[in-house]
Every structure is written in C-alpha cells, then in structure tokens.
Amino acid sequence: MNNKTLKRDKLKVIYDILKIIREHNNSIRATPLLRFSNLSFRSFSEYESEIIQKEFIKIIEDKKKKKYYTLTSKGFEYLDKYKLIQRFIEDFDL
Amino acid sequence: MKPYMLKPYMPAPNRFIPYCGALEILFLVLIVLSSLYIYSKTKKIYELSEHKGIKYFRYGFMCFAISHSFLILHSMLKNMIFKTRILENFFLFEVYSWIYLTGILFLISSMFSDEINEKYIYFGSLFIFILGIFFESKFFMIIYSTILIIILGIISIIKLYKDKKKHFSLIYIIYILVFSSWLVSFVGRIFTNIYVRGNIINDILRSLIFLYMAYLVNKKLK
C-alpha cells in the first residue's frame, strides 16, 4: 500500500469515525466508538486527538460524569463535504 | 533619404503591436481573477481535509495570481504609463518568472504531495531563480522549460498508459502551460519580429486554460 492510499484512508477513517458518532444520535462513548471504528487503541487515540484538535468533535460529560463524543458543526460539515473532497482529490490526481 | 535606407535591418511596422499591450493586460487580468477564484473556492475543502495535495494546488494558483500581477505591472510600465523600456529592467520579469515557476513546481508537487516537502519546492524555485539571474534570463528559461517539458512529457505518457479511461489529468494542463511558454520563448529567440504575436497567442491560450481550470473547480465543488 503506497503513501497516497494511506492518505486517502486517513480521510476515510476520520469520515467513518464521525459517521459512527452521527449514527448514534450524535452521542457515543469511547469504548463503543473504538469497537465500531475497527481501529487499534493506538490508532484510535491518534485519530481522536487529531479530530478533537481539528474541532470536528468535542467531549461532553453527563450528570454521572460519563464522557461522550459529540460532533461539532465543523464535524457535520466534514461529513457533508467528504465525498466532494474525495472526488476532487481523485479528479485532479492530488 | 528614406527612413528604411537609414536602418534597413529594422522590421516593417506592425499595426498589431500597439494593441498588444491592452490585450495582454486584459488576458493577464483574466488569469489573475481565475487563479484567485480557484484559490478561494478550494479554501473550505482544504480547511476541512488539510490535504497536502490540495494545499499545493492552492499555493500553485496563488503563485500564478501573484506572478501574473507582476506581469501586468511590467506590461503597464512598458506599454501604457511611461512607454519606456527603462523600467523593464527592474527585475519585474525575473520576479514574474520566478514566482510563475514556483507555481508550476507547486502544481507538479500537488500530484506527488506525499513525497515532496514544501521546503524543497521553495528551495528548488529559489535555486532556479538564482541560476536565472546568474545566466542570461530568457535563455535560461528556454533551457529550464525544455528540461521540464521532457520530464512532464515522460510523466504524461506514463499517466496516459496507466489510466487509459481517464481523459483529464492535471499533468496535461501543466504540460500545455509549460509547452506554450517554451514555444513562445523559443520562437521569440529565433524570430524576434513575431515574438509579440506569439506572446499574445500564449496569453490567450494561458487565459483559456486558467478559465477552464476555474470552470472545472467550480463544477467539481458545486
């Protein structure tokens, strides 16, 4: 697998993580998210910090102090524009 | 004594030449606007993806917008405002060439974004610029363009062979851009009296390419 494929995969992995959160009523805990995303703990941690830093998701706490991931407006925007970005990259050979 | 007897080597006056300055500026403005449009249109997808290829693609068009702005200034100083050739020597053409080549390097790098670091692009273009200043500028441009055409030609053939179903590739656009400049420079070197016409044809061709690119980007990002 070359670097270009890995790069595309990275965009796809972020898309998949965000999609899982959206499909769970925009609120999911870390353990099921890790399980559904089919990633190793290490990879998941890397992607998690990246998408938090990019402000695609934020962590909220309920009354019992349990942590949940939820999408931000930027995260929703990424989901909307993902196919467009992917097509743009493919069409222009980027 | 008739004037042609004094300077028999001078080419016959060309009625087309006085209009070239205004036409040139018009087409250059089109190129600047198209490049800025592409740069702004791709802003959102870059902010979301932070994809290196998109970043280089945008930087390439920003370089084209800046370089052609310098060319507009160069053309205005030459043809419109002062009608003198003194200001031509203020490195405006060299600065244009340098930034334009950086743009070409960015566009090529956008296709190999994972392998090429941004620093190498700046370093490479600076190196070419220094060589261009060190040697005679236009002659160096022809040599550089010829090498670039050969490399791009090889990549294009490989691309054409690999993706037979795909009719569009950024590499073909880059190839046309470099090839048209090369042709004009080459022709201009040999036949100086048709250089002006060649240059205006190059500007028209280039503006059409940039408009087409702006159209494509707009279509893909609708």
HADDOCK unambig.tbl for C-alpha pairs under 7 A between the chains (distance, minus, plus):
assign (segid A and resid 3 and name CA) (segid B and resid 114 and name CA) 6.44 0.50 0.50
assign (segid A and resid 4 and name CA) (segid B and resid 114 and name CA) 6.59 0.50 0.50
assign (segid A and resid 78 and name CA) (segid B and resid 48 and name CA) 6.12 0.50 0.50
assign (segid A and resid 84 and name CA) (segid B and resid 221 and name CA) 6.60 0.50 0.50
assign (segid A and resid 85 and name CA) (segid B and resid 45 and name CA) 6.13 0.50 0.50
assign (segid A and resid 88 and name CA) (segid B and resid 220 and name CA) 6.42 0.50 0.50
assign (segid A and resid 92 and name CA) (segid B and resid 169 and name CA) 6.07 0.50 0.50
assign (segid A and resid 92 and name CA) (segid B and resid 170 and name CA) 5.66 0.50 0.50
assign (segid A and resid 93 and name CA) (segid B and resid 111 and name CA) 5.76 0.50 0.50
assign (segid A and resid 93 and name CA) (segid B and resid 169 and name CA) 6.65 0.50 0.50
assign (segid A and resid 93 and name CA) (segid B and resid 170 and name CA) 6.76 0.50 0.50
assign (segid A and resid 94 and name CA) (segid B and resid 53 and name CA) 4.83 0.50 0.50
assign (segid A and resid 94 and name CA) (segid B and resid 54 and name CA) 6.66 0.50 0.50
assign (segid A and resid 94 and name CA) (segid B and resid 110 and name CA) 5.50 0.50 0.50
assign (segid A and resid 94 and name CA) (segid B and resid 111 and name CA) 4.55 0.50 0.50
